[in-house]
Amino acid sequence: MELNQSTGQNEKEAMVMKDYWLSLIAGLLIGLMFMPVLKMAKPDLYLKLRLAILPFFAIGSPLGLIFCHAISKKITFMWQFGKFFLTGIMNLLVDFGTLALVTVLFRKFLNIHSTDTLLTIGAVITFYSLFKALSFTVSNINSYFWNKYWTFDQAGDKKSEFFQFFIVSIVGFIVNVVVASLVFNGFSSSAVLTSDQWSLIGAAGGSVAGLFWNFFGYKFIVFKS
């Protein structure tokens, strides 16, 4: 009996150590993707903080998970919530970072700006909608693997899982891109902020709008036990 308890405890500790290593990787990815976002939003602040960004997130992410693990001894769901929260921050930064990189690359090499018209179908659709669609897609693929194999710990493949993920993601995609585009197109002409800054604000609005749908969709439809 004692041997079984000891084995179970060792497996639990090993799992926690794996989680800490994954949180370190997540922190590094957050830092990498935060850099182009900060450079686009606040270039002066980026120059001051650029050397501290990676160490800050690489250290802070495991520390946050350690804090959640300690609380989970009294509030059990905090362990999964801590992983979900960290994964959510990472996916948000992957979304924003990809958006910032695509925006800069199109502007630099193709001379295409976010405010340029892409299509006119009843309403004007700018290149920003295309950029946001690309960034959401990259973020969503990243989200699938991290949530499946880490946050909700669903090892193995279910035949219907990818299809369910696809359906949930399509709805989240529509909510995210439509809200982001509405915010950007509605305010990007304002002189208060630059179009790049409105681009990030639009992305934030889209992410917030799709947050609850994505969580409940993943938890109760795609990765349900």
C-alpha positions in Angstrom: 0.0 0.0 0.0 2.8 2.4 0.9 4.6 1.5 -2.3 1.6 2.4 -4.4 1.2 5.7 -2.5 4.9 6.5 -3.0 4.7 5.7 -6.7 1.6 7.8 -7.2 3.3 10.7 -5.3 6.4 10.4 -7.5 4.3 10.4 -10.7 2.5 13.5 -9.4 5.7 15.3 -8.7 7.1 14.3 -12.1 4.0 15.7 -13.7 4.4 19.0 -11.8 8.0 19.3 -12.9 6.9 18.7 -16.6 4.4 21.5 -16.1 7.1 23.8 -14.8 9.3 23.2 -17.9 6.3 23.7 -20.2 5.5 27.0 -18.4 9.1 28.1 -19.0 8.7 27.4 -22.7 5.4 29.2 -22.7 7.0 32.2 -20.9 9.8 32.4 -23.5 7.2 32.3 -26.4 5.2 35.0 -24.6 8.3 37.2 -24.3 9.3 36.6 -28.0 5.8 37.6 -29.3 5.4 40.5 -26.9 8.5 42.2 -28.3 7.1 43.1 -31.8 3.8 44.1 -30.1 5.5 46.5 -27.7 7.7 47.8 -30.5 4.6 48.6 -32.6 2.6 50.1 -29.7 5.4 52.0 -27.8 8.7 52.1 -29.7 10.4 54.2 -27.0 9.4 51.9 -24.2 10.5 48.9 -26.3 14.0 50.3 -26.6 14.2 50.7 -22.8 12.8 47.2 -21.9 13.9 45.0 -24.8 16.7 43.2 -22.8 14.5 42.5 -19.8 11.4 41.2 -21.7 12.5 37.6 -22.2 13.9 37.0 -18.7 10.9 38.6 -17.1 8.4 36.3 -18.7 10.7 33.2 -18.6 10.9 33.6 -14.8 7.5 35.0 -14.1 5.5 32.2 -15.9 6.9 29.3 -13.7 6.5 31.4 -10.6 2.9 32.1 -11.4 2.3 28.3 -11.9 4.0 27.6 -8.5 1.6 30.1 -6.9 -1.4 28.4 -8.5 -0.1 24.9 -7.4 0.1 26.1 -3.8 -3.4 27.5 -3.9 -4.7 24.3 -5.5 -4.1 22.4 -2.3 -7.1 24.3 -0.9 -8.9 25.2 -4.2 -8.4 22.3 -6.5 -9.5 23.9 -9.8 -6.8 26.6 -9.5 -4.1 24.2 -10.9 -6.0 23.8 -14.2 -7.0 27.4 -14.2 -3.4 28.5 -13.8 -2.4 26.5 -16.9 -5.4 27.7 -18.8 -4.6 31.4 -17.9 -1.0 31.0 -18.9 -2.0 29.3 -22.1 -4.5 32.1 -22.8 -1.9 34.8 -22.3 0.5 33.0 -24.6 -2.2 32.5 -27.3 -3.1 36.2 -27.0 0.5 37.2 -27.5 0.9 34.8 -30.4 -2.2 36.5 -32.0 -0.9 40.0 -31.3 2.7 39.2 -32.2 1.8 37.6 -35.5 -0.5 40.5 -36.3 2.3 43.0 -35.6 4.9 41.0 -37.7 2.5 40.5 -40.6 1.6 44.2 -40.6 5.3 45.3 -40.6 6.3 42.8 -43.3 3.5 43.7 -45.7 4.2 47.4 -45.2 8.0 47.0 -45.6 8.2 44.6 -48.5 4.9 45.0 -50.4 4.0 48.6 -49.4 0.6 47.4 -48.2 -0.9 49.1 -45.2 -3.6 47.9 -42.8 -5.9 50.7 -43.9 -5.6 49.8 -47.6 -8.8 48.4 -49.2 -8.7 44.6 -49.9 -12.3 44.1 -51.1 -15.6 46.0 -51.3 -18.6 43.7 -50.8 -21.4 46.0 -49.6 -18.8 47.3 -47.1 -15.1 48.1 -47.4 -12.9 45.3 -46.2 -9.3 46.4 -45.5 -6.1 44.4 -45.4 -6.4 44.6 -41.6 -9.1 41.9 -41.8 -6.7 39.7 -43.7 -3.9 40.3 -41.3 -6.2 39.6 -38.3 -7.4 36.4 -39.9 -3.9 35.2 -40.4 -2.9 36.0 -36.8 -6.0 34.3 -35.4 -5.3 31.2 -37.4 -1.7 30.9 -36.2 -2.9 31.5 -32.6 -5.7 29.0 -32.9 -3.4 26.2 -34.1 -1.1 27.0 -31.2 -4.1 27.0 -28.8 -5.2 23.6 -29.9 -2.0 21.8 -29.1 -1.4 23.5 -25.8 -4.9 23.1 -24.5 -5.2 19.5 -25.7 -2.0 18.2 -24.4 -1.4 20.5 -21.4 -4.3 22.5 -20.0 -7.0 19.8 -20.4 -4.5 16.9 -20.7 -6.3 14.9 -23.3 -3.9 12.3 -24.5 -4.8 10.3 -27.6 -6.8 11.2 -30.6 -10.6 11.2 -31.0 -11.9 11.0 -34.6 -14.5 13.7 -33.9 -12.2 16.0 -31.9 -10.6 17.8 -34.8 -14.0 18.4 -36.4 -15.4 19.7 -33.1 -12.4 21.9 -32.7 -12.8 23.2 -36.3 -16.5 24.1 -35.7 -15.8 25.9 -32.4 -12.8 27.7 -33.9 -14.9 28.9 -36.9 -17.4 30.5 -34.6 -14.5 32.0 -32.5 -12.8 33.1 -35.7 -15.9 35.0 -36.9 -16.4 36.7 -33.6 -12.8 37.6 -33.2 -12.2 39.0 -36.7 -15.5 40.8 -37.0 -15.2 42.6 -33.7 -11.5 43.4 -34.3 -12.3 44.8 -37.8 -15.2 46.9 -36.5 -13.1 48.5 -33.9 -10.2 49.1 -36.3 -12.3 50.4 -39.2 -14.3 52.6 -36.8 -11.4 54.3 -35.1 -8.2 53.9 -37.2 -8.8 57.3 -38.8 -8.8 59.0 -35.5 -5.7 61.2 -34.8 -5.6 60.2 -31.2 -3.6 57.0 -31.8 -1.7 55.6 -34.8 -3.2 53.0 -37.1 -0.8 50.4 -35.6 -2.0 51.2 -32.1 -5.7 50.9 -33.2 -4.7 47.6 -34.9 -3.7 46.2 -31.5 -6.7 47.7 -29.7 -9.0 46.0 -32.3 -7.2 42.7 -31.8 -7.7 43.1 -28.0 -11.5 43.7 -28.6 -11.7 40.6 -30.8 -9.9 38.5 -28.3 -12.1 39.5 -25.4 -15.2 39.0 -27.4 -14.2 35.4 -28.3 -12.7 34.5 -24.9 -15.8 33.0 -23.2 -16.9 31.1 -26.3 -13.5 29.5 -26.8 -13.2 28.4 -23.2 -16.6 26.8 -22.9 -16.4 25.4 -26.4 -13.0 23.8 -25.7 -13.9 22.6 -22.2 -17.4 21.2 -22.8 -17.3 20.3 -26.5 -13.8 19.6 -27.8 -11.8 18.4 -24.8 -14.6 17.1 -22.6 -13.7 14.1 -20.5 
